[in-house]
């Protein structure tokens, strides 16, 4: 959470930093602030969005060739002007922006207060900058050295940038646990939480590693470790296109990303499968093929939507490859003393590749000797770099906070993995494998057809936009889809929604059903079709309003349901890739009709780098 951007070079820093902050607003949008150096060190900050900050500075002098900015997702202290970043030190000579959490901030603050430092905010970040100032004042060392020494004192996670009034040509940054990328231009440098604020200017980037200190001084970049060992920066060339991070004519990123799915699913399987010759390949799996094929167990750790993709994988891998799979919330897994062996494969699924709990869960599994496989969307992200092997989902940047195309990309990659394992282990016979591959190849075109349901779904949304509760039911492969549909609705429309296995409904949620309750039932033609038809009857008998997602040509359910959404037929193994589409659209339209901020829902952030 929180986004940071900084610039040093020949251009005016302010517009670059502000534009960068807008690109990073998905990481938090409680407050925004900027610091600029033009002889002095001037901080401007405001509660609210980057646009509020822009209004606030409209009549101020914001020139300067070095600047840094921050968009906040509040952890310590409520979202207000004072707690917004950047934070000055007591003397106002230096200032910091910080993404992360300093866990020992309370003890450090007490010590610093005793030494005469004063604090304006309730944040841990202000403690960090005063600690740096304190070290500098007491030892007389350079600012860079003071920052380096301070890294030994703080416990927790950080990506920081520090500016000093006394050195107008220097920018200092460091990271541990929170992401930080340096962009290298012609005589200019950019720093940001991810590459999106940078790619407009340069494709050459350096991903800063944990415990590294970055000093950009007089046009030179130097990276050293916390232990003071100078590093050779590893410059990578990014392929990301600018259009991929802009709305491209859509009113919201979420809608753009929903409509991108035919392409993003194709990109996720591109180069990994040739159905014609039954050929499957995935570099990350090949490297550890023996371990995968002979694994005792696959443990999947993830959060949010990625966890739902993990549930789909459990069904897929157990069914096709006959390897036991357990899917765990990363936040629970890491604190419950789990049993992990060297013969386990732990798969961490994460769109951002930065989710703190998922990262910590995989570190725990690593320490127990398990092989760690990552499925991430963001190239070069912390999880991608911490794993033994992995597969990128290649969905392209996902900016809407509610995850859509990342989910279908994850499910695509997981389907391929299940097929590879099934074929290597001999549990998936060649004819069935071939059918599944042909079917997977046809999915992008079928998603295209599912997206044509948009107008019909707008009409359904109009009817139910004022509902206060929703129930989502599914069985088998559609159970995780029910969970995902409910999550989408609650996160962006603020309507309470529950996802449930359809049969389990009668053990509780059925008590909620009356004529006011919309019940979305995902009832495609699969092995549990007859059973879910009975579940629909149970809802109908209690006068619930049924919105049924069915397979094209279904003649049974239309006579029972209030609304029928027909999606193309596919194998039940792949049905989540299609059945989730109308649910994404339904939540999107309901949220828009309720006047909600779809791309930036309240209290949420796209990248959750706090535990
Ligand atoms: C946040 C986002 C969700 C996402 C979850 C896990 O809660 O709002 O959309 O599913 O984090 O994120 P990850 O990047 O690890 O997939």
Boltz pocket constraint, residues with backbone or C-beta under 6 A from the ligand:
constraints:
  - pocket:
      binder: B
      contacts: [[A, 303], [A, 304], [A, 305], [A, 306], [A, 349], [A, 350], [A, 351], [A, 352], [A, 353], [A, 354], [A, 355], [A, 358], [A, 401], [A, 402], [A, 403], [A, 604], [A, 605], [A, 606], [A, 607], [A, 608]]
      max_distance: 6.0
